[in-house]
């Protein structure tokens, strides 16, 4: 989403034709934090960007299936001693539970997570 907001990529370029693109609920929170922290000059463009994303993409909620996947990924991280970002694990759990692919510029951050497919 960072690259889309910066204008270096479009939503269409991130996905493939026919993709059913979605974002995790935690990504919604991350985008909204950006709005809340924006100065007066950046706030309006950020609001327009974020609202446009919400209109175009499905928002995947954090429910029981995602919580189960999240727990598995946390346990995997503890067993392997490879810690991940908390938000990244929520995104990965959402993708795993909803049979979606994580599209990211940080594929290494999602590497070797069981049940998580990644495309960069």
N, C-alpha and C positions, 0 to 999 in steps of 0.2 A: 504494500500500500504506500510505502514511503516513496518508491520510484514513481508510482502513479501520481501522487500528490505533487512531486517535483516536476512532473511533465516529461520525464525521461522514458516512460512507458505508458501505455494505455491499458485499460482492463482487457480489451480485446487482444492485445499483444501478450499479456500474461497467460491467458487461457488458450485453448485450442477451439476451433469451430465446433459448436454443439455442446461445449462444456456447460454444466450446470454449476456456476460459480457461487460460492458462499463464503461467509466469514464466521469465525467463532465469536461467541458473545464477548470473550475477553478482548478480542480485537476491536470490537465496538467501544469498549471501555478505554482502550489505548487511544483510539481516534478522538474520543470525547475529552480525554485528558489534554490532548494537544489543543483542542478548542479552548478549554478552560485556562490553559497557560499562555495562550497567544496574546500578544500585545494588541492594542487597539487597531494597528495597521494590518495585522495578519488575521485577526479574528474573523472578519466577514468572509474572506476567501476560504478560510479553513471550514467555516460553517457550511458554505456552499459545497465544498468538496465532500465533506463528511455526509451531508444530507443526500448528495447525489449517489454516494456509495450505498447508503441505506436503501435508496429507491431501486437500485439496480441489482443488489445482491441479496440472497437469502441469508438470514442471520440464524446460525445454529446455536440453540440454547444449551445450557449446561444442565442436563437432566441425569437420570439414573444411569443410562447407558454410558454417557460421557464420564460420570463419576467412577464407574467400574473400570473403564479404560484408563482413567487418570490414576487410580490406585495401582493398577498393574504397571504403569510407566514409572510411577514414583518408586515402587518396589524394585523394579528393574534397575533404576538408577542407584539405589542403595546397595543392591547385590553386586553391581559392577563397579561401584565407586566412581561412576562418571556422572557428575552432577550437571543438571541442565537448568536453564532459566525457568522460573515458575510459570511465567506466561507462555513460554514455548511449550512446556509440558501440557498446559491447558489446550493450546492450539493442536498439538499432536494427538491428545486424547479425543478431542472433538472430531478430528479427521478420522482416526481409527474407528471410533464408535459409529460414525455416519458413513463409513466406507468412501471417504474422500481422499484426495491427494493434497498434501501440503505443498503449496507453491511458494518458494522462498529464494532469496539471494544468499541465505545462510544454510545451505543443505547440510553442512557438517554439524550444525547444531541439532539436527534431527536424525543424524546417521545412527544406524543400528538400533533404533527403537522398534521393538517388536510390534508388528501389525500396522506400522506407519509407513505409508508410501510418500515419497518426496520427489518433487520436480523443481529444478532451478532454471 
